[in-house]
Amino acid sequence: MSSANQATEPEQQQEEPYHGSSGTGSLVLGATAVAAFGCPFLPEALPPVVRYLPLYLVLPLGICAVVWGLPDLWRAWGTEYSSPVRARIGVLLGTLAILAPLVWLFFYLGAG
């Protein structure tokens, strides 16, 4: 008899808010990669390790920014509660950090 007393209306499933990562890691990595481009313009009194070592980290930091940001964007794709702005900016900065050395290398080898 208890089964006859159950409501016949289907239960509504509500979409839960997005509780994933906010993309801050991607943003920090992308901003760090882009900021490393300015290290050669630091004062010459600093040792060369401080001025030129970050240039070797631009490409790995850019790749990490894209790799960390894309899953956040994919997880937030269909939800209306999420705003993965940090992940988008991190992926954009990471992409710029990847493309800039490649474009420089293309023009350097093409001009030489």
Residue, then its C-alpha position, 0 to 999 in steps of 0.5 A: m500500500s505504501s507504493a500507491n501512496q507515493a507521488t506520481e510526479p517525477e522528481q526534478q533534478q536541479e543542476e548543482p553549481y560548479h564547484g571545480s577549480s577556478g582557474t587561478g593556477s592557470l592564470v598565475l602560470g600564464a602571467t608568470a610566463v608572460a612576465a618572464f619576457g621582461c627579465p632581460f630588461l632588468p638592470e645590468a647590475l643583476p647577475p645574468v642568471v637572474r636576467y636570462l634564466p626566466l627566458y628558458l622557463v617561458l615555454p614550459l610555463g606557457i604549456c603548463a598554463v594551457v594544460w591546467g586551464l583547459p580542464d577547468l574550461w571543459r568542466a565549466w562548459g555547460t553550467e550556468y553558474s560558472s564563470p571561468v574567466r581566470a581559466r580563459i585568461g590563463v589559457l590565453l596568456g599561456t598560448l601567447a607564451i607558447l607562440a611568442p618564442l616560436v614566432w621569434l624563432f621563425f623570423y630569426l631563422g627566416a631572416g638569417 
